[in-house]
Amino acid sequence: MYLCVSIARVYKMKITFRIISLLEGVSYLLLLFIATPIKYLQGDASYVKLLGMPHGILFMLYVVLAVVIKKQMNWDTKEVGIVLVASVIPFGTFYIDKKYLR
């Protein structure tokens, strides 16, 4: 019984992390390739302000969930480092989803 509950919990954490990872990656790309060029080319910082806070929250959730899910996914320190570094590289979270979370 406990094993079934544990497996279900790991599955839910993994799905939650995948969703946060996807949203963090998309928000980062929007911020980096749409909002920032608009800010510097057109002088309109409203998109950066609009996307900045949600991206920051998603980034913090990504980092916290990566640390929390480490034990459940049996990641060593190197793998956790790769997962965390990928969060600051464009398209990095999509690589993590394909390589570590599927």
Secondary structure, 3 states (H helix, E strand, C coil): CHHHHHHHHHHHHHHHHHHHHHHHHHHHHHHHHHHHHHHHHHCCCHHHHHHHHHHHHHHHHHHHHHHHHCCCCCCCHHHHHHHHHHCCCCCHHHHHHHHHHC
